[in-house]
Amino acid sequence: DFDGLRALLTKVPETDRSLLVSLGEKFKSVGLAEEAVEALHKAGEIQQAVECCVDLNQWAKAVELAEEAGLSHIDALLSKYATKLLDAGQRNEAVDLYRRAGKHADSARLLHSMGEEVMSSGANPLRAKQLFVLAALEVENFRKKNLSAKAGDGTGGTTTMLGGMTMATAAQATATVQTLSALIDADSQAQDNKILDNAWHSAEAVHFYMLAQRQLYTARGQGIVEAFITALRLRQYEDVLGSAAVNALIALTGLHCGFNQQASNAFLRLEKDEGASADRQDAFSSVAVDVFSRIKPED
């Protein structure tokens, strides 16, 4: 009679822990996770409540309880839950989980990989830019968290080293040392990951790529030169956009505003692009011959 057990749960005092644990186990045995967790939580058995959630695949509740209680195995739970979400294709939910748990670096990596997938499809550059911006903001949160953690740690060695200073000067110098230490630690953690090391690079790449397109298709007369200048800037972002996309835009904008030498150079790069198929390289070569047989490759 589980309806009766539910009613009993509301009446059992917190002091009757054995009965509450028994109720929790009964609820768990039939998959009633919410009632089982309520009974175990009321009994003060947080660890057991977390394990119950894990066994019944109630990962969100498991993480919530572990965070509340400050349980040491929260990272393992997060990893299991995140893996489960990613295997199910629920990447937005995985990002949210990482953010709630303060795992900003993991959140940034996942957001960045999502942005790369969208960008490689070529379907929605704006969506890719939004994902890259969110990833960069998560990196900023990661760095702020590291700085805050370091700022809260006083060190006896620093105090001794600054013993000859006034209290105000010593406090200021200590804060400076701690901030520098935090920055060095954050950078050392990021050295093996270009996403953390150069957070805004990908967002900038897509921003300038979209800007060049907009300038090209909305400008008139000399305004097209702006599109060409922006396209030239994209050479700094070939690692994100790809050499072909960058050089194609440079060639197109260059031809539209009379920078034919620059356009010719871009065509040469397109013809030699190792990532392009032989047919595609031949197509670029044919277009270049057709264009520059009629106009001189001069700026």
Buried (B, 14 or more C-beta within 10 A) or exposed (E): EEEEBBEBBEEBEEEBBEBBBBBBBBBBEEEBBEBBBBBBBBBEBBBBBBBBBBEBEBBBBBBBBBBEBEBEEBEEBBEBBBEBBEEEEBBEBBBBBBBBBBBBBBBBBBBBBBBBEBBEEEEEBEBBBBBBBBBBBBBEBBBEBBBEEBBEEEEEEBEEBBEEEEEEEBBEBBEEBBEEBBBEBBEEBBEEBEBBBBBBBBBBBBBBBBBBBEBBEEBEEEEBBBBBBBBBBBBBBBEBBBBBBBBBBBBBBBBBBBBBEBBBBBBBBBBEBEEBEEEBBEBBBEBBEEBBEEEEBEE
